[in-house]
């Protein structure tokens, strides 16, 4: 597993991304780093606050707006699933701990 996502306050496992899913999201993570200074990569642990999650949602929404969603359906599915998770946890005010390998 490339990345595991846990609740920050109690370390409960929420979901994970494998290497292929990470690769599908990597360009979004690069843009996230440009906007926040925080880089999500498979080699370090970081905290993703609710505000960071909302920033990620804006980045994903912009990508969806301009992307050809039929070009790479696996990437589209990964992005939409990740968006669903970010939306759910940010709406529940849950900070996330991302754990790399």
C-alpha positions in Angstrom: 0.0 0.0 0.0 1.5 3.4 -1.0 -0.4 5.4 1.5 -2.7 4.7 4.5 -5.2 7.3 5.8 -6.1 7.3 9.5 -8.1 9.5 11.8 -5.6 11.9 13.3 -7.0 11.8 16.8 -7.2 8.1 17.3 -5.2 6.5 14.5 -8.3 4.5 13.2 -7.6 3.3 9.7 -9.9 5.0 7.2 -8.7 3.9 3.7 -5.6 3.3 1.7 -4.2 4.0 -1.7 -2.1 1.5 -3.6 0.7 2.5 -6.0 -1.5 2.7 -9.1 -4.1 4.9 -7.3 -1.3 7.1 -6.0 0.1 7.5 -9.6 -3.4 8.5 -10.7 -3.5 11.2 -8.1 0.1 12.4 -8.2 -0.5 15.4 -10.4 -3.2 16.6 -8.0 -0.8 16.1 -5.1 1.9 18.2 -6.9 -0.6 21.0 -7.4 -1.6 20.6 -3.7 2.0 21.1 -2.8 2.2 24.3 -4.9 -0.8 25.7 -3.1 -0.1 24.6 0.5 3.6 23.7 0.7 2.5 20.2 1.9 3.5 17.3 -0.3 1.7 14.0 -0.1 4.1 11.3 -1.1 4.4 7.6 -0.2 7.6 8.1 1.9 6.5 10.3 4.7 3.8 10.8 7.2 1.8 14.1 7.2 -1.3 15.6 8.8 -4.1 16.6 6.4 -6.3 19.1 8.2 -9.9 19.8 7.3 -8.7 23.0 5.6 -6.2 21.1 3.5 -8.9 18.6 2.5 -11.1 21.5 1.3 -8.1 22.8 -0.7 -7.7 19.4 -2.2 -11.4 19.3 -3.1 -11.0 22.6 -5.0 -8.1 21.2 -6.9 -10.1 18.1 -7.8 -13.1 20.1 -8.9 -10.9 22.2 -11.2 -9.4 19.0 -12.6 -12.8 17.5 -13.2 -13.9 20.6 -14.9 -11.2 20.5 -17.6 -10.4 16.8 -17.8 -11.6 14.4 -20.5 -13.2 12.0 -18.0 -13.5 9.3 -20.6 -9.9 9.3 -21.6 -8.6 7.3 -18.6 -11.5 5.8 -16.8 -9.4 4.2 -14.1 -7.8 7.6 -13.2 -11.3 9.2 -13.2 -12.6 6.5 -10.9 -9.7 7.0 -8.5 -10.1 10.8 -8.5 -13.8 10.6 -7.9 -13.4 8.1 -5.1 -10.7 10.2 -3.5 -12.9 13.3 -3.8 -15.7 11.4 -2.1 -13.4 10.5 0.8 -12.1 14.1 1.1 -15.6 15.5 1.0 -16.9 13.1 3.6 -14.1 13.6 6.1 -13.9 17.3 5.7 -17.7 17.6 6.2 -17.3 15.5 9.4 -14.4 17.8 10.6 -12.0 14.9 10.7 -8.3 15.6 10.4 -6.4 12.8 8.7 -3.0 11.4 9.3 -1.4 10.1 6.1 1.1 7.3 6.7 3.6 6.4 4.0 5.6 3.3 3.6 
